[in-house]
Amino acid sequence: MRVSLATHGGLAAGLRLGRRPSTLDTSGLTAAEAGELTRLVEAARTASPQGGAAGGAGDAMSYEVTVDTGADHGGPVVLRQTDTSMTADFAALLRWLQEHLPQAGA
């Protein structure tokens, strides 16, 4: 499984323009790490989105997590949420990715 994280918006949006998403391949993880990532992805995928603030926030970040489990599993799944409407499960996945992807938090 390959998981990538792209961030958009926020106060430093111009610094991220043209930057490729950070990607992680689970083949490089321990079995425990890969299991935790799989659990977090599934929880974020099935969580009900929350309502955001009307009109959003001008400096809010948006996040796109793409999960590619291979062609045998129907192609990639894309999860998108923002600072103003993020579920707790998506936030947990985002934190995990930011800790394990070297460039994700930059």
C-alpha positions in Angstrom: 0.0 0.0 0.0 1.2 3.5 -0.8 -0.1 6.5 1.0 0.5 10.1 0.0 -0.3 13.4 1.7 -0.7 16.7 -0.1 -1.4 20.0 1.8 -3.0 23.1 0.3 -3.8 26.6 1.5 -2.9 28.2 4.7 -0.7 31.2 5.3 2.3 29.7 3.6 0.4 28.4 0.5 2.8 30.0 -1.9 5.7 28.1 -0.5 4.0 24.8 -1.3 3.0 25.5 -4.9 4.3 22.9 -7.2 5.5 20.7 -4.4 4.8 17.0 -4.9 2.9 15.1 -2.3 4.9 13.2 0.3 4.5 9.4 -0.2 5.0 6.4 2.1 5.2 2.8 1.0 4.1 0.3 3.7 6.8 -2.1 2.5 9.3 0.0 4.3 7.4 -0.1 7.6 7.4 -2.6 10.5 4.4 -4.9 10.7 3.1 -2.9 13.7 3.4 0.5 11.8 1.8 -0.9 8.7 -1.1 -2.3 10.8 -1.6 1.0 12.6 -1.6 2.9 9.3 -4.1 0.5 7.8 -6.4 0.9 10.9 -6.1 4.7 10.7 -6.9 4.9 7.0 -9.9 2.7 7.4 -11.2 4.7 10.3 -10.8 8.0 8.4 -12.4 6.5 5.3 -15.5 5.4 7.1 -15.9 8.5 9.4 -18.8 10.8 8.7 -17.6 14.3 7.7 -18.3 17.2 10.1 -19.9 20.5 9.1 -17.4 23.3 8.8 -17.7 26.9 9.6 -19.9 28.9 7.2 -17.6 30.3 4.5 -14.5 28.6 6.0 -11.4 30.3 7.2 -9.2 32.3 4.9 -6.0 30.7 6.2 -7.4 27.2 6.6 -5.4 24.2 5.3 -6.8 21.5 3.2 -5.4 18.0 3.2 -5.6 15.2 0.6 -4.6 11.7 1.5 -4.4 9.2 -1.4 -4.3 5.5 -0.5 -3.3 3.2 -3.3 -3.7 -0.5 -2.5 -3.1 -1.6 -6.0 -5.1 -2.3 -9.1 -6.5 -5.5 -7.7 -8.4 -3.5 -5.1 -10.2 -1.0 -7.3 -7.6 1.8 -7.6 -6.8 4.6 -5.2 -9.0 6.1 -2.5 -8.7 9.8 -2.0 -9.7 11.4 1.4 -10.0 15.2 1.5 -10.7 17.3 4.6 -9.9 20.8 5.9 -9.0 22.4 9.2 -12.6 23.6 9.5 -14.3 20.3 9.0 -11.8 17.6 9.9 -13.1 14.5 11.7 -11.2 13.1 14.7 -10.3 10.0 12.7 -8.9 12.0 9.8 -6.9 14.2 12.3 -5.4 11.0 13.8 -4.4 9.8 10.4 -2.9 13.2 9.5 -0.9 13.3 12.7 0.5 9.8 12.1 1.5 10.7 8.5 3.1 14.0 9.6 5.2 12.0 12.1 6.2 9.4 9.5 6.6 11.4 6.3 9.8 13.6 6.4 8.4 16.4 4.3 4.7 16.2 5.3 4.9 18.7 8.1 7.2 21.2 6.2 
